Amino acid sequence: MSHILVLDLSNNQISGKLPRFHFNNTDNVWGDGDGILSLNSNKFEGSLATFPSNVRILDHSDNLLSGHLPQTDGTMNLILEVVKLSKNRFTGSIPVHLCKVPSIYVLDLSQNKFSGRLPGCLGNLIGLGAMDVSNNTLTGVVPSSLGSLTQLVSLHFHNNKFEGNLPLSLQNLTRLITLDTGNNFLTGSIPSWIGESLLNLRILNLQSNKFTGKIPLQLCQLSALQYLNLAQNHIIGTVPHCFSNFSGMITYQEISVNTIYYYEENILAVVKGIQWDYTKTLQFLTVLDLSSNNITGEIPDVLMNLVGLYSLNLARNHLKGQIPTMIGHLRHIESLDLSMNMLSGQIPQSLTSLNSLSYLNLSFNNLSGAIPVGNQLQTLVDPYIYEGNSGLCGPPVSSSCKGNNSSYNHVGGDIGQDDDEGLWFYFGMGPGFVVGFVGLFGSLHFIRRWRVAYFQMLENVYGWLAVSILVNLARLRRTFFSDEQIPFFIGCFQGR
């Protein structure tokens, strides 16, 4: 085995204890030191006894490994560049001995049970391109020493217990494409230096923290931004009109966010009311999420210029005014949530032109008038979409729009037109009857020749009817009655 360069047993169902690899540094088991050891996506269990030497890429992710990570010592020849231990059950603190392996380029310890503070000495790994420690229980402040990682492209702190402010030193990470600090206890205002210094950002996730104050206008300088999530904070103020500068939410970007060697970029995003883990399709994810804050004012019309948006979520704020009439410009949008605000007026007819829309929530506002129908909107038949808007009418809500002059969509317009025609029919029938009646009897009164002809006609009709009845009675006599009974009936008809 002295010439093995790659050992890849990934994506199987191998179980049992993780094998111990004993390599003699002098024998250089991995040839020229370009070794790859991939045991990921199996069912290995137990602890990781040691970091193998002469291995550049170590991938034990997605197993059942547990216990503490091994300590290293100065006698080990570690040339690790990629360390992927995510999706396991490792516990304890992140060992500071990893700081003594300056060759590490990717460090992925996400989705474990690590606790304690993030070692400040990780700032010594100046060649680090990606650090992912998300989904652990790390505490304390974010070390300011991480500002030394100037080669960093992707930084994930998501779902830990970090607190305090984001350190100012992070403004030095000018190559960052992804900054994900969501679901922590970070406080203070959203740093303005994010927009001033991190100009390559395409993914910015600050959701579910304790940020306060207004949205800094400096964020509008992040023209490449395609994913912005500020949801579930304590943000006040209005939606900046300069958000229309986010060209990453307007046109498709050919440069992939997955630009890091042996690391797949990822983000957890709530779209269509469900949390998804985006990886391979992250390049096409364009999201603006400001939900669950204290944002006031109206929805800026300029947001409708972000025609590349896949998801827009402004729910659970204090927005007022009307839904922009140009909302139909968001032709690629699939998820739209404006619920639990104070929006008023009618639902724009242009909403029916959103042919990709598959999730809509306008509930608990002050909207009124007829609900537009047509195209993709006809497939969204859940009444909850419009719940809490007592002024709305038409399908799928129970209130009918019949007789409602506010109807303006094409179905409501037909109904209103039919009602108007019926009303004019009855209005016209009455005067017409009066004119006809007066015209007839007025003519008979003033024109004697017409009067004589009219009553002569009536007499002829009466005579014809009388003769017809007498003939029919005579036939009945022969068929049903005796001769004594017939004169009685004829006498009754003739008034005898």
C-alpha positions, 0 to 999 in steps of 0.5 A, a space after each residue: 500500500 505504499 503507493 496509494 494516493 486515494 482511498 475513497 469508500 464514500 456513499 456506502 452503508 459501511 458500519 462498525 468502528 472507524 478503522 485506525 490508519 497507521 502510517 509511517 511518515 518515512 515510508 510516505 504511504 501516500 506517495 508524494 503526499 497528495 493523499 485523499 481519504 474519503 469515508 464520508 456518507 457511511 455508518 462508521 461509529 466510535 471516535 476519531 483516534 488520530 488525524 492521519 499524517 500525509 493526508 491532504 484531504 480528510 473527509 469523514 462527514 455524514 457518519 455516526 462518529 462521536 467523542 472529542 476530536 483528537 489532539 495533535 502534537 508537534 511530532 505529527 507530519 500533518 499536511 491537511 488542507 481539507 478537514 470535513 467532519 460535518 454531520 457527526 456527533 462529535 462533542 467537546 470543544 474545538 481543539 486548539 491544536 488545529 491552529 498549528 496546521 497552517 495548510 488547512 484551506 477548508 474547515 467544516 465542523 458543522 452539524 455536530 455537538 461542539 460547545 465552548 468558545 471558538 478558538 481565537 487562534 483559528 485566526 492563524 490559519 491565514 490560508 483558510 478559504 472556508 470555515 463552517 461551524 454552523 449547527 453546534 452549541 458554540 458560545 461567547 463572542 466571535 473572535 476578532 482574530 478572524 479578521 486575519 483570514 483575508 483569504 476567506 470566501 465562505 464563513 458560516 456561524 449559523 445556529 449557535 449561541 454567539 453573542 455580542 457585536 460582530 467584530 469590526 475586524 471582519 471588514 478585512 474579509 474583502 473576498 467573502 462571498 457568503 456571510 452566514 451568522 443567522 440564529 444566534 444572539 448577536 446584538 447591536 446595529 447591523 454593521 455599516 462596514 458590511 456594505 462598505 467593505 464586503 463588496 463581493 458578498 452574494 449571500 448575507 444571512 443575519 436572521 434570527 438575532 437581536 439586531 436593532 436600529 435601521 437597515 444601513 443604507 451602505 448595504 445598497 452598495 452590495 450590488 452582487 447580493 442575491 440573498 439577503 435575510 434580515 428576518 426575525 430581528 428588531 429592525 425599525 425604519 423603512 425599506 430602503 429605496 436603494 435596494 433596487 441597486 441589488 443587480 444580483 436580484 435582477 439578472 442571472 449571475 453566471 459565476 457560481 457561488 461554489 468556487 471553493 475547492 472541495 467545499 459545497 456552499 450551502 444555505 438554509 432558507 425559508 421559501 414557500 413557508 418551508 425551510 430548505 437546504 440549498 446547495 447545488 441550486 444555490 446559484 439560482 436562489 434570489 431571496 429578499 426576506 425582511 419578515 418579523 421585524 418592526 419595519 414601517 412605511 410603504 412597500 417601495 415601488 422600486 422593489 418591483 424592479 428586482 425582476 429576478 426575485 425567487 422569493 419576497 417575504 415582508 410578512 409580520 411588520 407594520 407596512 401600510 399603503 397599497 400593494 404596488 400595482 407593478 408587482 406583476 413585474 416580478 415574473 420569476 417569483 414563486 413565493 410571495 408573503 405580505 401577511 400580517 401587515 396593515 396593507 390596504 386597498 385592492 389587490 392589483 390585477 397584475 398579480 395574475 400575470 405571475 405565472 410562476 407563483 406557487 405560494 401566496 400569503 396576503 392574510 391579516 391585512 386591510 385589503 378590500 375589493 374583489 380578488 383577481 382571478 386568472 392564470 396561475 392565481 386560479 390554482 391558489 384556492 386556499 382561503 387562508 391566503 386571504 384570511 383576516 381581510 374582511 373587505 375582500 370578496 369573490 373566490 376563494 373566500 366566502 363573501 360574494 362580490 355580487 352588487 359590489 361596485 368595486 369589482 374590477 377583475 375580468 370575472 367581477 366585471 362581467 358580473 357587474 355588467 350583467 346586473 346593470 343590464 338587468 336593472 336597465 331592463 326593468 327600468 325600461 319595461 315600466 315606462 314602455 308599458 305606460 306609453 303603449 297603454 296610453 297610446 292605444 286607448 288614446 287613439 281609440 278615444 280620439 279616432 272614431 273609425 278606429 274605435 268602431 273597428 276595434 269593438 267590432 273586432 272584439 264582437 267578432 272574436 266573442 261570436 267566434 268563441 261562442 259558436 265554438 263552445 256551442 258546437 263542442 257542447 253539442 258533441 259532448 251531448 252525443 258522447 256523454 250526456 242525455 238529451 235532458 241534460 244538454 239544454 240545461 248547460 246551454 241555458 247556463 252558457 246563454 244566461 237563461 
